[in-house]
Amino acid sequence: MAIVKPFKGLRPPKEIVKQLASRPYDVLNSEEARVEASGNQYSLLHVTKAEIDLPAGTDEHSQAVYDKVVENFNAFKKNGWLVKEDKEKFYIYAQTMDGRTQYGIVGCTHIDDYLNNNIKKHELTRKDKEEDRMIHVRITNANVEPVFFSYPANPKIDAIVSNIVKNEAPTYDFTADDGFGHHFWVINNDDTNKEIARIFAEEIPYLYVADGHHRTAAAALVGSEKRRNNPNHTGKEEYNYFMAVIFPDNQLKIIDYNRVVKDLNGHSEEEFLKLLEKNFIVEKKSAAIYKPEKLHEFSMYLGGCWYKMTAKAGTFDDNDPIGVLDVTILSNLVLDELLGIKDLRTDKRIDFVGGIRGLGELQKRVDSGEMKVAFALYPVSMKQLINIADSGNIMPPKTTWFEPKLRSGLVIHELE
């Protein structure tokens, strides 16, 4: 079973929370962060992407940036922009997008559950990205940004959340500039906090990483380091835990994660369309955007026109949790076999576009001449994600895109 516990959160005053809460560090580059935080001294981007306070072009991995992170984080606490709770608590964090709201529990999960696979993963991590986040955790001595987990929906937790949401006003309640709503409740009742911890300990067998594999790995690895370096380690230290927002699986929706490719690997458009017919039924549509409507159906934008591609029977295995995925079908039969893209993580000829940007972004990048062809996929389901994690398999890179992203800064977990 998974250990989930309350913690003494570090939180902003209500008056500045909308200005302080920021998008995650990895969804915008340095220049975008510089623009987004411009004129806003409260933005947590001054802590998560501190290069914005140094000259343009400063290497985001330089010591100067890490020093600025520490300086800014300390200033936020000194200025009273982040204030520590007086006792351990759980929190409820809800997000609203397109009229749909999902409710997560904010708590601390145990590093041993990550190391022992009670927290299950579905993606591989890269050591360079792990190390970057590990440095951030070390120097702040905190989990500044939460990770995004899921758990098998539990009616008892649902009832607790529903009761609080219906009967208590949210501590924070705002709509961000992107139109997404963010709602946050502090759970002050000691008995309720104990009951939530008990349910997770006794009734929730596993947690699942939805988004934030690198932050999760970094938090667990830094906790392990601190454990090894502490001769008086007892197991009760706060560094044994890291912060997560944990949503029931039946409330989450994964959106599409699409691909754009620079060239056709030496093929003409006519040759490429002919080659596709070996494994797909290819139907020419029009210049109007066409979106896949079901599993094993793809859309492709090439030469100013959208096409519908349906994988032929025998090109996938519905009994294989990886083989059934549309990203696997596309990777094996198109990107690898026809376009010569062997490694999605390193090949510079391919890029990935989150579905939140819409299929118009795919068309735009092809029409501009930057890319030659675009592929849109039907989104993976939570059931598929859990099946893969439960079977110990790993999804191909860039398979899942969760939206809305968690805002950073609503609550922070300090390791000591």
N, C-alpha and C positions, 0 to 999 in steps of 0.2 A: 504494500500500500504506500501511497505517497504522503510524505510529510509536508504540510503547509501550515505556516504559523503566522500570527500577527506580528507587527513590528512597530517601532517608534519612528513614524515617518517624518521626513523633513519636507514641509509644505509651504507654499506661498500664501500670503494673506489674500483674502477673497478679492480685494480691490484691484490687484495687479495680475490675477491668475491668467486672464486672457492674453495679456501682453507677454507674460513669462512663458507660458506653455508653447512649445515649439514642435515642429515636425522632427522625426528622427534624423540622426546625423547622416544616415546612409541614403536618404531619398533626395538629397540636394547637394550639389557640389559647392565648393568654397565661394565662388562668385554669386551663385544663387542665394547662399546663406548670407553673404554680405549685403545683398539687396534686401532680403527679407527682414534682417535685423536692423536695417538702417533707421536711425532716429529712435530706436527702442532700446533703452539701456537695460530693460528688464528681461529681454529675450534670453532664454536659456541657450540659444545658439552661441552666446559669448562663452559658455562653458563647454558645450559639446563640439563646437567648431571654432575654437578660439583664434584660429588663423585670421578670422575676419577682423580682429583688432590689431593686426600687424600689416605691414605693407603688402599690397597685392603681389601675388606670385610667391609668397613665403611657402616653403614646403610644409604641408600640413602635418608631416611626421617629424618635424625638426624639434630640437630641444627648446627652442624659443617658444614654439606653440605649446608644448607641454607645460613650460613654466607659466605661460599665460593662462592655461586652464586652471592651474592651482590658484594663481592670483585672483582670477575672476570668481572661482567657486568660493574662496574664502571671503571675498568682498560681498557676494550675494548673502552669505550667512551673517556677516558683520552688519550689513545694512538692514537686516530684518526682512529681506526678500524671501528667505527660506527659514522657517522656524520649526524647531524640533517638537514633536509631541511629548506629552508628559508620561504616556504609558503606551504599551503595545496594543495595536488595533488592526483589524482588517478594514478594507475600504471596498466600496462598489464603484466601478468605473463603467459607465454606459456610453455608447456611441450611436449616433443616429445618422443614417445615410439613406437617401431616397425613400424616406418614410418608414424605414425599418430600423429598430433599435436592438442592440445586443448588450447584455449585461454581464460583466466580468467581476470576479473577486480579485482584489489586489492583496497579495500576501507574499510571504517569503517561502521559497522552496529550498530543499536541502541539496548540497553539492553531491552527497553520496547517492541520491536518487538519480542524478545525472550520470555519475560515474558507473552506477550499477544497472543503468538502463530502465529504471522505473520511470524516468522521464525519457520518452522515446523520440527518436529523431527520424527525419525522412530525407535529409540532405547531408552531403559531405561538407566539411568546412575547409578553408584554406588557412595554412599556418600564418601567412603574412597578415591576413585579416584578423585572425585570433590574437596575434601579438599586438596589433594596433589597439584593439579593445582592451587587452590585458593591461597595457600601459595606462590607459585612461582609468581603469578601475584601481590600479595601484596608486596612482598619483592623487586621485581624489579620495581614495579609501572609501569608495561608495559605488553603488549601482545607481548611476545618475539617470539612466534610461531603463525602462522595464523591458522584459521580454514578453512575447505573446504566446501563451500556452492555451491548450484546450483540454477538456476532460469529458468523460462520458456523462451526459446530462443526468442530474440527480434531483428527484422531486423535492427532497428535503431542503437542498440548497435553493432550488427555485422558489420554494415557499418563503424562506427567510428573506431572499432578495425582494420578492414581490411585496412582502409586508412592509419592509423598510421604504421601498420606493413609493408605495401608496400612501404611507402615513408620515413620512418625514420630508421636509424640503431639502433639496440637494445643497451640499456645502458649496459646490461650484456648479454653474450652469451657464454655458455660453456657446455661441455658434462661431466657429473659426471662419477666417476669410474665404476658405474653400467651400463653405456652406455646410460643413459637417458639424453636427451637434455633439457636445461633450458634457457629460453630467456625472457628478462625483459626490458620493455620500461617505461620511466618516461613520464607522460603526462603533459607537461609544459604549454599548451595553456589554459588560464583561461576560455574562452568560451566553450571549449571542456569539461573541468571539470564540469562546470555548467550544460551543456546539459546532461552529464551522470547522474548527481544527479537528474535532472528533470525527465528523463525517468524512473529511478527507482521509484521516488516518485509518478509518475502519471500513469505508465503503467505496472509495475511489482507488481502483487498482493501479492505474497508470495515468500519467500526464503526457501530453503530446506537444512537442515544439511545433507551433504553427508558423511563427515568423520570428527571426532573431537567432538563428543557429550560432552565429559568430559571437554575439553578446552572451549567449548561454554558455558556450564553451569557455569564453574568457572569464566569466564570473566563477565558474566551477574551478578552473585552473588556478586563478588567483587565490581562491579559498583554500585550495590544496597546498599552494605555496605557503600561505600564512600558517597553516596547520603544521607543515614540516618545520618551519622556522621558529615555532613557538615551543620551547622546552617544557612549558607549563600548560600545554594544551589539555583542555578538559572535554571538548566536544560541545560545550554550551556557548562558545563564542559566536558573536554575530557573523563573523566571516564564514561560518559553516553554511550560511544561507544567502540566497540572492533573490532579488525582487522579480515577480512576474504578475502579469494580469492574466487570469485564467478564465476562459469562457466555456460554457457548455457547448458541446459539439453541434447540437441541433440548432444553435442560433447563428452559427458562422456560415459565411458564404465565400467561396473562393471565386475569384474572377479570372478571366483568361490572361495568359502570358504569351505574347506573340513574338514572332521572329522576322527580322529583315536581313537580307543577304546582299552583298556588294556586287556579285557577278554570277553568271550561270556556268562557271567552270569550263569556259571555252565553247559551250553550246549556243546555238542560235535560239531565239524564242520558239521557233517552229520545232526544232529538234528537241528542246526541253519538254514542250507540251507532248510530243510523241512519246518520249521516254517515260513520262508520268503515267501513260496509259497502261503500262505493264502491271502496275499495282493499284491504280485508282481509276474510277470512273470520273472523267473530267468533263464538266459542262460549262460552256462559256455563258456568262451572265451579261453584265453591261458595265458601264462606267459607274453606276450607282453602287454604293458600298453593300457588300453581301456578307452577312455574319453567319457562322456555322450554327446549326439549330439542334444538333444532337451529337452524341459520341460517335467517333470514327468519321465525322464529317469535318472538312477543312475548307477555308476559303483562301484563295491566292489572288494577289494583285500583281499583274505583269503586263507591261506594254499598254498601260492606260485602261485596262479592263480587269474586272473581277471574274474569278472562276470558282465554281463549286467542285471540290474534290472529295469523293467518297471512297474510303479504303475498301478494296475487294475482299470477299471472304477468303480466309486462308492467310491473309497478311498480318493477322494479329491473333493472340491467344487469350480468350476471355477467362481462362483458368489460371493465367499467370498474372499476378498483381502488377508486375512491371510491363510485361508484354502487351497488356490490354490498354495501356496508356497511349493517348494520342501523341504525346510528346515522343514516346518511344517509336511509334510508327513513323512519324515525320523524320525523326533523327536517323533511323536506320535506312529507310527506303528513299528518302529525298536528300536530306542534308549530307549523309555519308555516301550512299550509293551513287547519287547523281551529281552532287555538288562538291564532293571531296572534303567535306568538313568532318574531321575525325574527333576533335576534342572541343566541345562547346565552351569549355572554360578558358581556353587559350587562343582559339582561332580568331584572328582579327577581322575576318571577312563577314562575321555574323554579329548582330546586335539583338537585344531583347527589349521589348516594349510592353510595359504593363498595360492591361486592358483598361485601366482607369483613364488612359489618354485617348481611348476610342480608336476605332479602325481608321478614322480620318488621318491619324498620325502616321499609320503605315502608308497610306496613299500619298501623303505629303512627302515622306522621305524617299519614296520611289520616284514620284514626279519631279522632285528636285534634282534627280540624277545622282544623289548620294548613294542610293541603294538601287538594285536592279529588280528585286522580287521580294514580296512580303507574304507571310503565311499567318493566318489567324486560326486559333484552335478553340475548340469547345472546352470550357473550364473543367478542371479536375473536381471531383466531389470530396467532401469530408470523409465519406465512407471509403473512397479509394485511398486517401491519405492515411487513414487509420489502419486499413488492411496492409498497406505497405510497411508502416512502422511496426505493426504487430508481427509481421513475418520476418522482420530484421532486414528488409530490403531498403534500398536507397533510390529515391527518385532521380531521374536525369536532372541536370542543372536547369534552373529557371523554369520550374514547372508550376509553382503556385504563386499567386499574388493575392494578398489579403488587403481589403480596404473596408473602412477607413483605417489608416495607420494610427497607432497609439500616439497621443501627444506626450511629449517628454516634459517633466517638470511639475505635473500635478502632485506627485509624491516621489521622494527619493529615499533610498535605503542606505544608511551609513553602516560600514562594516565594523565599527567599534563605537 
